[in-house]
């Protein structure tokens, strides 16, 4: 009675220790062996999953903007007021570079069907020693890398000046040159990608 109880406890312990999903069904039977025999079964289940993801983003951007409302000239007029009014010059550039993302979702890294492990120890001879050892090894390796490189050049030119009033006579007032504003705005944003792994 003691030997049968020990066998039952051994089986129960095996069931408890291998309740890890991800491996195919394993059936082990140790039965019908002679008395005083020593019977050992060792099973090793190995699952190795490797996921490699890489994103490389390289961007070269050159922006050239030029605006001109200047270089106006009044020359050789008589009998009226000489006036030059130039408009505004506004250059606006927006450059955005975004790297790619890596996303890995491994709900079942093994890629195999889940199965139970069954161990049967019975009908062995008196005084026999029966051992079943089951080892499950699950290795998952995820490698993700991102590289984002950007070479960006922005050239903005604006001119509302270099205006000239020359050789004018007469008129009620003085010659007038009113130049507009020059505004150059550049916004550059470079963002690397994200890495996400769900196991």
C-alpha positions, 0 to 999 in steps of 0.5 A: 500500500505504501508503494502504490501511494508513493506512485500516485503522489509522484504522478500528481507532482508531475502533473502539477509541475508541467502545467505550462502551455506552449508544448505539444501533448506528451504521453509517458507510460511506465508499466509492466516492468519486472520486480526490483527494476529501475525504470527512468524516463526523461523528456525535455521539450525545448522551444526557441523563438526568435523575432528580429525587427529592424527599421532604418529611416534616412532622410535628406531634405533641402528647402530653399525659399526666396521672397523679394519686394525690394529693389524698386527705383524712382528716378528723374520725376518732376512735380509730384511726391516720390513714394515707394512702399514695398510689401511684406516678405514671409517665408515659412518652412515645416519639415517633419521626419518620423522613423518607422515603428516595430511591433511584435505580438506573440500570443503563442511564441511556440507556434504549436498546439497546446497539449497536456502531459500524461504520465502513467505508472502502473503494473510494475513489479514489486520493489521497482523504482519508476521515475519520470522527469519532464522538463519544458524549456521555452526561450523567446528572444525579441530583438528590435532596433530603430535608426533614424537619420536626417540631413536637413538644410533650410535656406530662406532669403527675404528682401524688401529693401534696396530701394532708391529715389533719385533725381526728383524735384517738385511735389509737396512733401519729401521723398518717402520709402516705406519697406515691408517686414521680412519674416523667415520661420523654419520648424524642423522635427525629427522623431525616432520610431517606437519598439513594442513587444507583447509576449 
